[in-house]
Structure formats: structure tokens, C-alpha cells
Amino acid sequence: MASKKLFKVLIWGVAAMATPAFAFDINPYDWMPAPSGTNAAILYTPGSHSDRAIVNGTKLDASLNTALLVPRFSHYGELDSHPFVVSAILPMGRLWNGSIAGSDLGARTAVGDLTLAGAYWLVSKPQERKNLAIASYWYIPTGTYDRDKALNVSSGQYGVTLQLAGMVPLSEHFTLETTLDASFYRNKKNANPVGQTLSRDTSYSLQNWVSYSLSPTTTLSAGHAAYWGGTQKFDGIQNGFNAQKQQARIALNHWLTPTLSVYGQINRDYAVKGGFEGVSGLIRLIKVF
């Protein structure tokens, strides 16, 4: 019984990290600004399946499934002759089939945390596919967080991600996009069943996409992401979890009409150092108006 409780205390951080990641993970052509006055209604449907976990460098039998709905509303404008975009993002969904080393982690269906985001283009040459932007994402713990549950959609924690991103053409059909970011988290008091304070070191990611234009309306992309930092601690003691992993990605985007896009992406984690490892993916719909 004590072992089961210990695993539930340790697992909190990894489960809580699942939702914030979708706020700043980048899809191909995210750094192509839309004309001023454009609005976009976006729906992400990310999901994942993990079949093992790495804790303190030890591989453990584990499982965790996630299925989320993440609506996002974005508005594009112009400031001092440079484009900008502001967004509001609110994830919701279910985590289930959670277990680690034989301990049942249960399931959880809830609303996650509101994210407010903004980006500003320092360089914007859309016709030439040459863009440079800075962005920030502010995580506000408005969701339903329960310290006595091993799995939560909400992190219950304030945080911010800062990004620097660019897009350049490699040829007539190939485009490279690179995004570097850093995420900072406020300490979370009373974060688990024994009332400990959770802290996370600054985490970082480097994301790259290479896209190939199959036609004016269809793009095939391959990507890679590296994450590091993010060591988690309860009352100053490391719990074995961090953000360190790498991920291979492939994606396909198609514009059904000039204002409606459908996008699919599949990811595979590897080189995980402190967390769940598995496969994930998403379907994204964009309606521009």
C-alpha cells in the first residue's frame, strides 16, 4: 500500500505536463502570418499512448492514454507595420489506463488550464517564406486540479514559455522552420497528497520542421524536437521526472478550401530520461474568417 501511494506521489508531475506541452509545440507553417484582420478558429485533437516510463534512469512497465480537445481562437493584426497574433487556448479531455510498475493510477476527465498567447513578427516576408518572430504563452491554472488524484489534465501551476522562431526557404518547394523556447514555472504549494511543494527547473526545447509543397494546397512535413531541463522536485528533492526527451514527427496538411484546412501529425518519443515514452499524434482543423 505504501509503495502504491509513493508511485502516485511521484507520477503527478508527468501527468500534469501532458497538457501544457500542446500550447507551445509548433506545427509547420505556424510562423506564416495571416493578413491583418484575419480570425482563425482552430481545433486540435491530440492523443497519445505510452507503454513504459523512465524514472531515475530505470525503465518501468507503465501505461497511459490521453485524448484531448483543444480549441484555440486566434486574431491577426498589425503593429508598427509588423504582423502580430493573439490567441486563447483551453484544453479539455481524458487521461486513462494509467499505471506504473503495477500501481494503478486511475483515470481523469476534466478541463485544463487557460493559455493566453501572443506572437510578433520582427521580420515578415510571407511571399518569400522569410519570417522571424518572438512569442510568449502564459499558463493560468483555471482548470480542475485535484492533489489527491494521480492524473490531472490541469497542472494547477502558473507558467510562461518564451519563443524565438524563424522560417526560411531551402528551395522552391522546401521550407525550414526552427523554434527555440524556454519555459518557466511558479512553485506549486500543496501539490500532492502529502502536501509537498512542487518546483520545476526551467525547461527548453528546440523544434525543427522541413516541409515540402506537394501542391499549392498540400504540404508534407518531417520534424524533430529535443527537450531538456525541467527537473521536478518535491520539497527540494528530485522525484525522477524531467522534460528530457527527443521526438520524431511527420505531418500532412491540406487546404480543402481557401478558408478550411485539415492537418494530421504522428510523433514517436525516444531518448526519454524522466517520464512516459510512447507514440502520439493529433488532427487539427482550421477555419479562417
C-alpha positions in Angstrom: 0.0 0.0 0.0 2.8 2.4 0.9 4.5 1.6 -2.5 1.3 2.4 -4.4 1.0 5.7 -2.6 4.6 6.6 -3.3 4.2 6.0 -7.0 1.1 8.2 -7.0 3.1 11.0 -5.4 5.9 10.6 -7.9 3.7 10.4 -11.0 1.9 13.7 -10.5 4.4 15.8 -12.4 4.5 13.7 -15.6 0.7 13.6 -15.9 0.4 17.3 -15.4 3.0 18.0 -18.1 0.9 16.5 -20.8 -1.4 19.4 -21.4 0.9 22.4 -21.3 3.1 20.9 -24.0 0.4 21.3 -26.6 0.4 25.1 -26.0 3.8 25.7 -27.4 4.6 22.6 -29.6 4.8 24.0 -33.1 3.2 22.8 -36.3 4.5 23.5 -39.8 3.8 27.0 -41.2 2.8 28.3 -37.7 5.2 31.1 -38.4 3.5 32.2 -41.6 1.5 35.3 -40.6 -2.1 35.8 -41.9 -3.3 39.2 -43.2 -4.2 41.8 -40.6 -7.8 41.4 -39.5 -7.9 37.6 -40.0 -9.5 35.4 -37.4 -8.9 31.7 -37.1 -10.9 29.1 -35.1 -8.7 26.1 -34.5 -9.5 22.7 -33.0 -6.6 20.3 -32.0 -7.5 16.7 -31.1 -4.2 15.4 -29.6 -3.9 11.9 -28.2 -1.1 9.6 -27.0 -0.4 6.1 -25.8 2.6 5.3 -23.6 3.8 1.8 -22.8 6.7 2.5 -20.4 8.2 5.1 -18.1 11.7 6.0 -17.2 12.2 7.1 -13.6 15.7 8.0 -12.2 17.1 6.2 -15.3 15.2 3.0 -14.7 12.8 1.6 -17.3 9.5 0.6 -15.7 6.4 -1.2 -17.2 3.8 1.6 -17.4 0.8 2.7 -19.4 -1.0 6.0 -20.0 -3.6 7.0 -22.6 -4.6 10.6 -23.3 -7.4 12.1 -25.6 -7.8 15.8 -25.6 -9.9 18.5 -27.3 -8.0 21.8 -27.5 -10.0 24.7 -29.0 -8.0 27.8 -29.9 -9.1 31.2 -31.2 -6.5 33.5 -32.9 -6.7 37.1 -34.2 -4.1 38.6 -36.5 -3.3 42.3 -36.6 -0.6 44.7 -37.4 1.5 47.0 -35.2 4.1 49.4 -36.5 3.9 47.7 -39.9 4.7 44.3 -38.4 2.2 41.4 -38.0 1.1 40.1 -34.7 -1.3 37.4 -33.4 -3.0 36.9 -30.1 -4.6 33.6 -29.0 -6.7 31.9 -26.3 -6.3 28.2 -25.8 -8.3 25.9 -23.5 -7.6 22.1 -23.3 -10.0 19.5 -22.0 -10.2 15.8 -22.2 -9.4 12.4 -20.5 -6.4 10.6 -19.2 -6.9 6.9 -18.5 -5.3 3.4 -18.4 -2.7 4.9 -16.1 -0.3 2.5 -14.3 3.4 2.3 -13.4 5.2 -0.7 -12.1 1.9 -2.4 -11.3 0.4 0.6 -9.4 -3.0 1.7 -10.8 -3.1 5.5 -11.4 -6.8 5.6 -12.3 -8.3 7.9 -14.8 -9.3 11.6 -15.1 -11.7 13.6 -17.2 -11.5 17.4 -16.7 -10.9 20.8 -18.1 -7.3 22.0 -18.3 -5.7 25.4 -17.9 -6.3 28.5 -19.9 -3.3 29.6 -22.0 -3.1 33.2 -23.4 -0.5 33.6 -26.2 0.9 36.2 -28.5 3.5 36.5 -31.3 5.1 39.5 -33.0 7.0 39.2 -36.3 10.3 41.1 -36.3 10.8 40.2 -40.0 7.8 39.3 -42.2 8.2 38.5 -45.9 5.4 35.9 -46.4 5.8 35.7 -50.2 9.5 34.8 -49.8 8.8 32.5 -46.8 11.2 34.6 -44.7 9.9 35.3 -41.2 11.3 35.9 -37.8 9.0 36.1 -34.7 9.0 36.2 -30.9 6.2 34.7 -28.9 5.0 34.0 -25.4 2.5 31.7 -23.8 1.0 32.4 -20.3 -0.4 29.4 -18.4 -3.2 30.3 -15.9 -4.3 27.4 -13.6 -8.0 27.8 -14.2 -8.6 24.1 -14.7 -9.8 21.4 -12.3 -6.8 20.2 -10.3 -7.1 17.6 -7.5 -4.0 17.0 -5.5 -5.3 13.6 -4.4 -5.5 12.3 -8.0 -2.5 10.8 -9.6 -3.7 12.1 -13.0 -4.8 15.6 -13.8 -5.5 17.4 -17.1 -4.7 20.7 -15.3 -1.2 21.4 -13.9 -2.5 23.7 -11.2 0.6 25.8 -11.8 1.4 29.2 -13.3 4.0 29.2 -16.1 5.3 31.1 -19.1 7.0 30.0 -22.3 9.1 32.4 -24.4 9.9 31.6 -28.0 12.2 32.7 -30.8 11.3 31.3 -34.2 12.1 31.6 -37.9 11.2 30.4 -41.3 13.4 30.3 -44.4 13.1 28.7 -47.9 15.6 26.0 -48.8 14.4 25.8 -52.4 11.3 26.4 -54.4 9.4 23.6 -52.7 11.3 23.0 -49.4 10.9 25.2 -46.3 12.8 25.1 -42.9 11.3 26.3 -39.7 13.2 26.4 -36.4 11.8 27.3 -32.9 13.7 27.7 -29.7 11.9 28.2 -26.4 12.3 28.3 -22.6 9.5 27.6 -20.1 9.4 28.9 -16.5 7.1 27.6 -13.8 6.0 29.0 -10.5 6.3 26.7 -7.5 3.1 24.8 -6.7 2.3 24.5 -3.0 0.3 21.6 -1.6 0.8 19.8 -4.8 0.3 16.1 -3.8 -1.4 14.0 -1.2 1.2 14.7 1.5 1.2 18.5 1.0 4.6 18.9 -0.6 5.7 21.9 -2.8 6.4 21.1 -6.4 9.1 23.0 -8.3 10.3 22.6 -11.8 13.6 23.8 -13.3 13.4 25.8 -16.5 12.8 23.6 -19.4 13.9 24.1 -23.0 13.0 22.8 -26.5 14.4 23.1 -30.0 11.9 22.2 -32.7 12.7 21.8 -36.4 10.4 21.2 -39.4 11.3 20.7 -43.0 8.2 21.0 -45.3 7.7 20.0 -48.9 5.0 21.6 -51.0 3.3 18.8 -52.9 0.9 21.3 -54.4 -0.3 24.9 -53.7 -2.8 23.3 -51.2 -0.9 20.3 -49.8 2.3 20.2 -47.7 4.2 17.2 -46.3 6.5 17.8 -43.4 9.1 15.9 -41.3 10.3 17.2 -37.9 12.4 16.7 -34.9 12.1 18.1 -31.4 14.6 18.0 -28.5 13.5 18.8 -24.9 15.8 19.2 -21.9 15.8 20.6 -18.4 12.6 20.7 -16.4 13.8 18.6 -13.4 11.0 18.2 -10.9 11.4 18.4 -7.1 9.1 17.9 -4.2 10.2 20.0 -1.2 13.6 20.3 -3.0 14.1 16.5 -3.5 14.1 15.3 -7.2 11.3 12.9 -8.0 13.0 11.3 -11.0 11.0 13.2 -13.7 12.1 15.9 -16.1 11.4 17.2 -19.6 14.4 15.5 -21.3 13.4 13.5 -24.4 13.6 13.6 -28.2 10.8 13.2 -30.7 10.5 12.4 -34.4 7.5 13.8 -36.3 5.7 13.5 -39.6 2.8 15.6 -40.8 0.5 16.3 -43.7 -1.6 19.4 -44.2 -4.3 20.1 -46.9 -6.5 23.1 -47.6 -9.9 21.8 -48.5 -11.0 25.3 -49.4 -9.2 28.7 -49.2 -10.5 29.0 -45.6 -10.6 25.4 -44.3 -7.6 23.3 -43.5 -7.2 19.7 -42.2 -3.9 18.6 -40.7 -2.6 15.3 -39.3 0.6 14.6 -37.3 2.2 11.4 -35.8 5.1 11.5 -33.2 7.4 9.0 -31.7 9.3 9.6 -28.4 12.8 8.3 -27.8 15.8 9.0 -25.5 13.4 9.7 -22.7 15.2 10.4 -19.4 12.4 11.0 -16.9 8.8 10.4 -17.9 6.5 8.4 -20.1 7.6 7.2 -23.5 5.3 6.3 -26.4 3.5 7.4 -29.6 1.3 10.4 -30.0 -0.5 12.4 -32.7 -3.1 14.9 -33.5 -5.7 16.0 -36.0 -6.1 19.8 -36.4 -8.9 21.7 -38.1 -8.5 25.4 -39.0 -11.4 27.7 -40.2 -10.3 31.1 -41.3 -12.7 34.0 -41.4 
